[in-house]
Amino acid sequence: GFDYNGAGENKLNANVNANVRQQTEGGDAVSGGEAGDAAAPSGGDSGGGDGGAAAGGDGSMTEQDLLDKLFLQFVSAGDEEILTTIWSFGEGLVDAFADCDAATAESEAAAGISERNGGKCMLFDENTELAYAEFFFDDAASSYAFDTPKITAANAEKGVAPSVSDFWVDDEELEGVFTVDFACSASAKGKTFAVKIAIPVTKSSTISFFVLKRCGGGYNSAVLMSIAQDDGEAESLATDGTLSGIVVPAGSASTVSLLLNESIGELAFKSPKIESSDVGVCNASLRGAARGGTLGASASLIVVNYGCKSEGKATLKLTVSIPPWDDAVAKWTKQCNAPEPEVVPPPPPKEQADGNGSSSSQEQQQQQNPPPTAGAAVSASAALVVAVAGSGIDVFRDNAPSESFSMEFNSLESIDDKHFVLPSTEARMRLVVANGAVPTDADDGARALRRATVTVSRPEVLKPLVRMNSVAVMQPTDERILEFLLACRRSGKVNVLVTIWIDAPTASAGVSSSTIEFGFVKQCRNPRKLKESGFMVTAKSYIVLLVVAGVVALAVFLYGGKRLVDCIRSQSGAAGARYQSASTTEN
């Protein structure tokens, strides 16, 4: 069971819900908190002074005042946003958290509670391994003494070792977040544990409450995978490592959808890994949900880009780690043609002045994008220019990103001050893509933007959505708009990597398909927090309805349209239908 006799702690009840303890320097005792007896706040530090005043304050704010100005909740990380209030303004612990004391939690765990709402205590079931919590407060952080929550589990030796990650407090935003990782082991499969969460709030007050965690493990039949080609139907993939009969044709990329066939649960998955049985024939790279994410009722999309080296076939193996469950492993075959000719990038532009001291626009275009030399292939992206719409800020030019947009997939977790930052007040990024190709006898200069994908460094913080035409064909001098909707889920900074696949839509000799890649930083604020007239309130963010549309919109615009949408909808319910009535107002 739980041991409260920690050295130097005297935990007394500090609110009517009997679960805020006062920590003092003397004695070891428990005052009826779990028994349900209510007690008034004790005087805080045993050294004396005004027992009701906040430590370090000017006496105008009491312990109860600070507690009354606090709001704490669990929030789901998936598109189907679920908020569960733990501690409410002026009320203290609410609902299941007020009714669930240590004895109740241990009793229900011993009884093996396995269903939500099966007892008094809140249950995190087998398909919820991480619990995301956030708290808001309406006074300066310096008035509080927030510290990393302590997580303990009864009978933890039987295979669960919960801990806290991502704890931080933002004084400016008056909020904090933390994540509880229940860390179930294989030996805990099928068992239910009582878990205590204790959050230091002030120097003399700690909010404590209890939840239940039931552990899973082994093969998870609720994890579903399917794969679709650029213009094909979605086909189901086995997740137990069995080789499917699917053969991806030459010249096609793939999109793997990954979802949890459960309406409420959500599991965190780690960065997927892709392997080829013969790298001499084909290798592959991943974008989209390539940095992990959350499995829920709405699909996460992993884009597989193939790099064919020679003619033949290779088996591709995609592994997705979803602890404590067995890895989800899918296999399929990729057909490759002979490799394309080597790409020779054009030389950098040279300034040649006319009689007025400046180059004509036609001469500049020809100098920057000279016709390909005989026997050489020109990258389809060589003549493209990308800029931030309405600002003229260069993003990509001369076949390379500008310094402030230079970002690599392998260093996506490294956030610095050198990159362009989209502030928290803006939830859209609009880019202009211009085709500067010069037509020749061998190349009419047309280019096609086949697909655009966004990969983010912190999927638990930011959900991206791309808006573009199905295949944006651009004639020379044409421009197209790419719009990225960036829906914040939590506060923080996130690296956003954009990948665009480009080729020549007609058979143009000497033009090879290619990709361009660049990135920027998105600053996020918590979308569930509003502040009005000096009083803090929480609200369920309707931006998430727009995010739910991501799967449907991405499928419609980028991956073959209605057939993939129908496949995903059949597995994840009607979540996408709500897109039609969703607001586009964000943050």
Buried (B, 14 or more C-beta within 10 A) or exposed (E): EBEBEEEEBBBBBBBBBBBBBBBBEEEEEBBEBBEBEEBEBBBBBBEEEEBBBBBEBEEEBBBBBBBBBBBBBBBBBBBBBEBBBBBBBEBBBBEBBBBBBBBBBBBBBEEEBBEBEBBBBBBBBBBBBBBBBBBBBBBEBEBBBBBEBBBBBBBBEEBBBBEBEBBEBBEEBBBBBBBBBBBBBBEBBEBBBBBBBBBBBBBBBBBBBBBBBBBBBEEBEBBBBBBBBBEBBBBBBBBEEEEBEBEBEBBBBBBBBBBBBBEBBBBBBBBBBBBBBBEEBBBBBBBBBBBBBBBBBBBBBBBBBBEBBEEBBBBBBBBBBBBBBBBBBBBBBBBBEEEEEEBBBBEEBEEEEEEEEEBEEEBBBBBBBBBBEEEBBBBBBBBBBBBBBEEEBBBBBBBBBBEBBBBEBEEBEEBEEEBBBBEBEBBBBBBBBBBBBBEBEEBBBBBBBBBBBBBBBBBBBBBBBBBBEBBBBBEBEBEBEBBBBBBBBBBBBBBBBBBBBBBBBEEBEBBBBBBBBBBBBBBBBBBBBEEEEEEBBBEEBEBBBBBBBBBBBBBBBBBBEEBBBEBBBEBBBEBBEBBEEBEEEBB
